[in-house]
Amino acid sequence: MSTSTPVKLVSECFVKPIDDLAPEAKQPIHFTPFELPWLTFQYSQKGLLFAKPQSSETQGFSMTAFLNDLQHALSATLTHFYPLAARFTTKKQETPPSYVVYLDPAKTPGVRFVYAKADATVSDILSPPHVPLLVHSFFDLSDAVSHDAHTLPVLAIQVTELVDGIFIGGSVNHMVADGTSFWHFMATWSEIFRSGGKYHGSISRPLVLERWVLDGSDRVISIPYTHHDQFIERLPIPTFKERFFSFSTTAISKLKARANSECNTHRISSLQAVVALLWRCITRARCLSHDSETSCSLLVSNRRRLNPPLSDDYFGSPVQLVTGKSTVGDLLTHGLGWVAFRIHQAIISHDDKAVKQGVESWTKNPMVYKMSQISDQNIVQVGSSPRFDMYGCEFGLGKAIAARGGCTYKRDGMITMYPGRDGGGSMDVEVCLLQEYMKNIESDEELMSVVMKV
């Protein structure tokens, strides 16, 4: 963490599982074709902002005691989520050629736990129209890529104490845990913390750690490299503006109804309608040539797309990109429903057959994706989900005031979905755009007529 940052590092330590791992839990965890392509991508960063309890409201809130309780609950949680405390290992051999990267629970240095302070208030975070750069300093491992977990933690937790708030931020290796698994971990950590010492070794949602393997495929996959320099790519963090747009339950219902009515269908979901609106508005803000192609890619979980489906408690990162395409002219000339239906078709086409064909194709020609290869000025990309129960993670502090993300995996045209704090199907959407595009979208009549006025 840079000494020039307004966030001051106070302490750090490593937290390990409270119990010794059983011998079977120390066996290598091999990555699947869903996960190996992301070896060079940055960590995922998500966190929650809470109001700091006042002494008058509690029996004397102590930050020291709170941190100790957090660490103890984290240690107990890692007994179940022990892959998060592990490190990567690579095994190479020349004859026959083999380069295998896997997660090694026998190497368990633990999760890095950072305590920091910032001379800032909750209002300093939430009042500005754009997300302050200060928020990026609430997360650790901002420069790390997945492969760095050979020496860096798979998960780092940073607790930042504000003047009147507390931010709990997690940076997690996206090869080890996707959003579903990360928020499963956060919910379990909160559950154990709130048990008040009554935790006795069981949790409400046990993990499914058995790896998914395509029928007839090898569990151990060798990728066609001899050194990590052949696939590691480190790109500078681009300069962009981030802004949250809030969609009420009523506004989303109207958008969904409008999109379905225009297509004479009932199949377009709330998420598809909101993403379609943003795809149109971002494309318009970019002032692109009408004959150029634009695309909208969503990072989706394959758990329920497989047959038989995987449990929501399956721990890992079984994700793939789903993409809808259009010319700029068609996107802006047609109505919301036409755009939403393009997204809908891309999503429903990503079924069991498509998922397995994608896995089979990658297995025949394995490669590690590079961000520079899948980025384009005409792309809109969608991550996270408004279905994640972020606000159910309370840690004895009551309901979080807001959820926020760090600086990783962001670039012009990135949309990050969050549930609305008020629930009921409301959504908060973080949009990242270059400064000139952000200025344009903030005056976009179609968007501003829908979002909540703050």
Residue pairs with C-beta under 8 A, 6 or more apart in sequence:
1 7
1 9
1 116
1 137
1 140
5 137
6 118
6 119
6 120
6 134
6 137
7 116
7 117
7 118
7 134
7 137
7 138
7 160
8 116
8 117
8 118
9 114
9 115
9 116
10 115
10 116
10 117
11 114
11 115
12 112
12 113
12 114
12 115
13 71
13 112
13 113
14 109
14 110
14 111
14 112
14 113
14 153
15 71
15 74
15 75
15 78
15 85
15 110
15 111
15 113
15 157
16 75
16 78
16 85
16 108
16 109
16 110
16 111
17 75
17 78
17 79
17 82
17 85
17 108
17 110
18 72
18 75
18 76
18 78
18 79
19 79
21 82
21 105
21 108
25 82
25 105
26 105
26 106
27 105
28 89
28 102
28 103
28 104
28 105
29 83
29 86
29 102
29 103
29 104
29 105
29 209
29 211
30 100
30 102
30 103
30 211
30 219
30 220
30 221
31 101
31 102
31 103
31 175
31 221
32 211
32 212
32 213
32 221
32 316
32 318
32 359
33 214
33 221
33 359
33 362
33 363
33 366
34 212
34 302
34 316
34 317
34 318
34 319
34 320
34 359
35 175
35 176
35 316
35 317
35 318
36 101
36 175
36 221
36 223
36 366
36 368
37 362
37 366
37 367
37 368
37 369
38 146
38 174
38 175
38 317
38 368
38 369
39 101
39 145
39 146
39 147
39 175
39 223
39 231
39 232
39 368
40 145
40 146
40 147
40 231
40 232
40 233
40 368
40 369
40 370
40 371
41 145
41 146
41 174
41 175
41 369
41 371
41 409
42 142
42 144
42 145
42 146
42 174
42 408
42 409
43 141
43 142
43 144
43 145
43 146
43 171
43 172
43 173
43 174
43 408
43 409
44 171
44 172
44 173
44 174
44 177
44 178
44 179
44 182
44 408
44 409
45 139
45 141
45 142
45 169
45 170
45 171
45 172
45 405
45 406
45 407
45 408
45 409
46 169
46 170
46 179
46 182
46 183
46 384
46 390
46 403
46 404
46 405
46 406
47 138
47 139
47 158
47 167
47 168
47 169
47 170
47 403
47 404
47 405
47 406
48 167
48 168
48 169
48 390
48 391
48 393
48 400
48 402
48 403
48 404
49 122
49 125
49 126
49 165
49 166
49 167
49 400
49 401
49 402
49 403
49 404
50 165
50 166
50 167
50 168
50 395
50 397
50 398
50 400
50 401
51 122
51 164
51 165
51 166
51 397
51 398
51 401
52 61
52 161
52 162
52 163
52 164
52 165
52 166
52 397
53 61
53 397
54 61
55 61
63 161
66 166
66 396
67 115
67 159
69 193
69 396
70 113
70 159
70 168
70 193
70 395
71 113
73 189
73 192
73 193
73 199
74 111
74 113
74 157
74 189
76 192
76 199
77 185
77 188
77 189
77 192
78 84
78 85
78 110
78 111
79 201
80 188
80 203
80 206
80 207
81 185
81 188
81 207
81 315
82 105
82 108
83 103
83 105
83 154
83 176
83 177
83 209
83 315
84 111
84 154
84 155
84 172
84 176
84 177
84 185
85 105
85 108
85 109
85 110
85 111
85 154
85 155
86 103
86 104
86 105
86 106
86 107
86 108
86 154
87 103
87 104
87 107
87 108
87 109
87 149
87 150
87 151
87 153
87 154
88 101
88 102
88 103
88 104
88 147
88 149
88 150
88 154
89 101
89 102
89 103
89 104
89 107
89 150
90 99
90 100
90 101
90 102
90 150
90 228
91 98
91 99
91 100
91 102
92 98
92 99
92 100
92 226
97 222
97 224
97 226
98 222
99 222
99 223
99 224
99 225
99 226
100 220
100 221
100 222
100 223
101 147
101 223
102 220
103 149
103 154
103 176
109 153
110 153
111 153
111 154
111 155
111 156
111 157
112 140
112 141
112 153
112 155
112 156
112 157
113 156
113 157
113 159
114 140
114 156
114 157
114 158
114 159
115 158
115 159
115 161
116 137
116 138
116 158
116 159
116 160
116 161
117 160
117 161
117 162
118 134
118 137
118 138
118 160
118 161
118 162
119 163
120 134
120 162
120 163
121 162
121 163
121 164
121 165
122 162
122 164
122 165
122 401
124 132
124 134
124 162
125 132
125 134
125 135
125 162
125 165
125 167
125 402
125 404
126 401
126 402
129 243
129 442
130 241
130 242
130 243
130 438
131 242
131 243
131 244
131 404
131 430
135 404
135 406
136 142
136 406
136 407
137 160
138 158
138 160
138 167
138 169
138 404
138 406
139 156
139 158
139 169
139 170
139 171
139 406
139 407
139 408
140 156
140 157
140 158
140 169
140 171
141 152
141 153
141 156
141 171
142 171
142 237
142 406
142 407
142 408
143 234
144 152
144 171
144 173
145 232
145 233
145 234
146 173
146 174
146 175
147 228
147 231
147 232
149 173
149 175
149 176
154 172
154 173
154 176
155 170
155 171
155 172
155 173
155 176
155 177
155 185
156 170
156 171
157 168
157 169
157 170
158 167
158 168
158 169
158 170
158 171
159 166
159 167
159 168
159 169
160 166
160 167
160 169
165 401
166 397
167 404
168 395
169 404
169 406
170 182
170 186
171 406
171 408
172 182
172 185
174 317
174 409
175 317
176 316
176 317
177 185
177 315
177 316
177 317
178 301
178 316
178 317
178 318
178 319
179 301
179 383
179 384
179 385
179 388
180 301
180 303
180 312
180 385
180 388
181 314
181 315
181 316
181 317
183 388
183 389
183 390
183 393
184 205
184 207
184 312
184 313
184 315
186 390
186 393
187 205
187 389
187 392
187 393
188 203
188 204
188 205
189 393
189 395
190 392
190 393
190 394
190 395
191 203
191 204
192 199
192 203
193 395
193 396
194 394
194 395
194 396
205 313
206 313
207 313
207 315
208 310
208 311
208 313
208 314
208 315
209 315
211 219
211 316
212 306
212 310
212 314
212 316
212 318
213 219
214 356
214 359
214 360
214 363
217 359
217 360
217 363
221 363
221 366
222 366
223 231
223 366
223 367
223 368
224 366
224 367
225 231
225 368
231 367
231 368
231 370
233 370
233 371
233 372
235 371
235 372
237 407
237 410
238 410
238 411
238 412
239 434
239 435
240 410
240 411
240 412
240 432
240 433
240 434
240 435
240 438
241 432
241 433
241 434
241 435
241 438
242 410
242 430
242 431
242 432
243 430
243 431
243 438
243 442
244 418
244 428
244 429
244 430
244 431
245 428
245 429
245 431
245 447
245 451
246 420
246 426
246 427
246 428
246 429
246 451
246 452
246 454
247 255
247 274
247 420
247 426
247 427
247 428
247 429
247 450
247 451
247 452
248 420
248 422
248 426
248 452
249 420
249 422
249 424
249 425
249 426
251 450
251 451
251 452
252 270
252 273
252 274
252 425
252 426
252 427
253 270
253 425
254 450
255 270
255 273
255 274
255 277
255 336
255 450
256 268
256 269
256 270
256 273
258 273
258 336
258 337
259 268
259 272
259 273
259 276
259 336
259 337
259 340
259 341
260 266
260 267
260 268
260 337
261 337
262 335
262 336
262 337
262 338
263 337
263 338
263 340
263 341
265 341
267 344
267 348
268 337
268 340
268 341
268 344
269 344
270 425
270 427
271 385
271 386
271 417
271 427
272 340
272 343
272 344
272 347
273 336
273 340
274 427
274 429
275 296
275 298
275 340
275 343
275 382
275 415
276 336
276 339
276 340
276 342
276 343
277 336
277 446
277 447
277 450
278 380
278 415
278 429
278 431
278 447
279 294
279 296
279 331
279 339
279 343
279 380
280 331
280 332
280 336
280 339
280 446
281 441
281 444
281 446
281 447
282 380
282 413
282 415
282 431
282 433
282 437
282 441
283 294
283 328
283 331
283 332
283 378
283 380
284 332
284 440
284 441
284 444
284 446
285 433
285 437
285 438
285 440
285 441
285 444
286 377
286 378
286 437
286 440
287 440
288 294
288 328
288 378
289 328
290 327
290 328
290 329
290 332
291 327
291 328
291 329
292 327
292 328
292 378
293 325
293 326
293 327
293 328
293 378
294 325
294 326
294 327
294 328
294 331
294 378
294 379
294 380
295 323
295 324
295 325
295 326
295 376
295 378
295 379
295 380
296 323
296 324
296 325
296 342
296 343
296 379
296 380
296 381
296 382
297 321
297 322
297 323
297 324
297 374
297 379
297 380
297 381
297 382
298 321
298 322
298 323
298 343
298 346
298 347
298 381
298 382
298 383
299 319
299 320
299 321
299 381
299 382
299 383
300 319
300 320
300 321
300 322
300 347
300 350
301 318
301 319
302 310
302 318
302 319
302 320
302 355
303 309
303 310
303 311
303 312
303 314
303 318
304 310
304 312
305 350
305 351
305 352
305 355
306 318
306 352
306 355
306 356
307 352
310 318
320 350
320 355
320 358
321 374
322 346
322 347
322 349
322 350
323 346
324 342
324 343
324 345
324 346
325 342
326 339
326 342
328 378
330 338
331 339
371 411
375 411
377 412
377 413
379 413
380 413
380 415
381 413
381 414
381 415
382 415
382 416
382 417
383 409
383 414
383 415
383 416
383 417
384 405
384 416
384 417
384 418
385 417
386 417
386 418
386 419
386 420
386 425
386 427
386 428
387 419
388 418
388 419
389 419
390 400
390 403
390 418
390 419
391 399
391 400
391 403
391 419
391 421
391 423
393 400
394 400
399 421
400 421
401 421
402 421
403 418
403 419
403 428
405 416
405 430
410 416
410 432
411 432
412 432
412 433
412 434
412 437
413 432
413 433
414 431
414 432
415 429
415 430
415 431
415 432
416 429
416 430
416 432
417 427
417 429
418 427
418 428
418 429
418 430
419 426
419 427
419 428
420 426
420 427
420 428
421 428
431 438
431 441
433 441
441 447
442 448
